[in-house]
Amino acid sequence: MCGIIGYIGVEEKATNMIMEGLSKLEYRGYDSAGIAIFTPSGICVEKTKGKLVNLADHLAQIGFPQGYAGIGHTRWATHGEPSDVNAHPHWSQDHSVVVVHNGIIENYAQLREELIAAGDTFLSDTDTEIIPHIIARYYREDKDPVQAISRAIQRMRGSYALGIMFADRPGELYAARKDSPLIVGLGQNENYIASDIPAVLAHTRDVYLLEDYDIAILNTEEIRIVDLEGNPVHREIFHVTWDVASAEKGGFPHFMLKEIHEQPHVVRETLASRLQENMDAPKMDDLGISKEVLDGLERIYMVACGTAYHAAMVGKYLIERVARLSTIVETASEFRYRDPIIDEKTLVIVVSQSGETADTLAALRMSKQAGAKVLGIVNVVGSSISREADYVFYTWAGPEIAVASTKAYSCQLAAMYLLTAHFALLRGKMTPQEFHDLKGDLIGLPAKIGEILKKEEEIKAIVDSVDPLNVFYVGRGLDYYTGMEGSLKLKEIAYLHSEAYAAGELKHGPIAMIEPGTLVIGIVTQKSLIEKTVSNLKEVKARGAQVLCITTEDADLALIQSVADQMITIPDCNWMFTSLLANIPQQLLAYYMSVKKGYDVDKPRNLAKSVTVE
Ligand code: M6R
């Protein structure tokens, strides 16, 4: 959570560079922001509560200087409410050190007590403020910045990405990390620190991905990376190949809408990374899952959070039904604390867009420690999960900026389709002809997404015609999981209370909630289950609910129309793919509901893009 940027150069433009970088990072947290700049009279720090625009207005008002170097931060509060004083950067007691921090220092209370006993006073409620205090104490003793940072780090438990400035070293910036992403960008006579790549992409494509316990020292000419003992560490330069435009809005009013419209392209990319028309099986040889490995497994877990968890639910359903392999899906926050059975005969598949979600990363580490092999289905190249998993299946969704995950989910499902086919072929549960047919259907999938996107105006009109008090998403089989994702999206960006239920469960309690003003969205795509779901929808309609159905063009439309007040159709498709296709209208419904209510679509309240704390 939170965003960090640091800049050092030979031209006096640090404030502009930092504010520009922060604008690219605001999606990581936006309850306050701050900046620290070296000026001839020392370090100047300014910070304000609220979105970045508040900081920009404040800096303009006070005529904040430019400077040659500085650090900036956009915050998502963990310790201490959003406020000016809790915003970063934070000073040491003697104003010799300034720090910005992402992550959580778990033993901060104990360290704070220790520092207070030694005479320090604290201004904020944050865990972060202890960091400059400790560094400054060691710096006074050692006069060596790296040693001071290293000694401070060794006192701290938890996670951190740090940008650090020493008041008596105006020509240098320092960075360090553990369990929280941080990169260092290489420029011409200028260098950068950032919590993620889009913040520097307009200026450089060459970055170092810092590893845990790396300390980086930047000046205008060079970047040195050392370990906790101060020994040089070699890191390869990572060259970013994405397009700068792909990290910006590209003419759409919101990142979310842009990302929804990117889905034909990114699903095609994800499929094409492992499947070509002339292949008899998807290319999966780098995943370490041969027939022998699969036969030797006693259990498969899929572990994820939020939208990625919903993709995992679909994956489990398909792997069990098509490849006949039992698979358990769990939310990472539960999995990591319940002592699950994990050993060498276990495969753990972790699914994560960011590759940085704290609970998912912890589940990965726990699984590896217990002897399991871990396969990561990850979108962000170079992320912690991609580096620590034994094997990685990259989804090629490109940078997802909107907090609400859309294109990453579709690419995760594309990965699930390929994985299902791989497992089923290895286990002899799919014939070559069946794979051939599936391959044709997969290759046709992006065009079908494109057809659904043409219905955007129709979906917007439906949103304009409804004003529900609460919403239920119901379906059976895959349709139930599709509804879970639709419901999450509506809650997250339209702040509308909604629930997803297996249609057959309604009678066991939730039907008591149905009354006029309730909107029930029936996802009705599984041919063999249509009649049953329609019966359940009739029951809610009889109790005053308004019914909206999402179904396929080749379904029994007369039957569905007998219950639906409104209907959205998606193209006919292989039954396996409906969770992807039926979700596109769900994304647009949530998007237009949020727009209609005037909410901040890309930055919904209380949320951040990457949940790097528990
Ligand atoms: O980066 P991850 O895929 O690990 O993130 C998991 C969830 O935090 C994420 O999917 C979240 O639920 C989204 N905001 C949903 O739109």
Residues whose N, C-alpha, C, O or C-beta is under 5 A from the ligand:
A	BS01	M6R	C305 G306 T307 A308 V351 S352 Q353 S354 G355 T357 V403 A404 S405 K609 V611
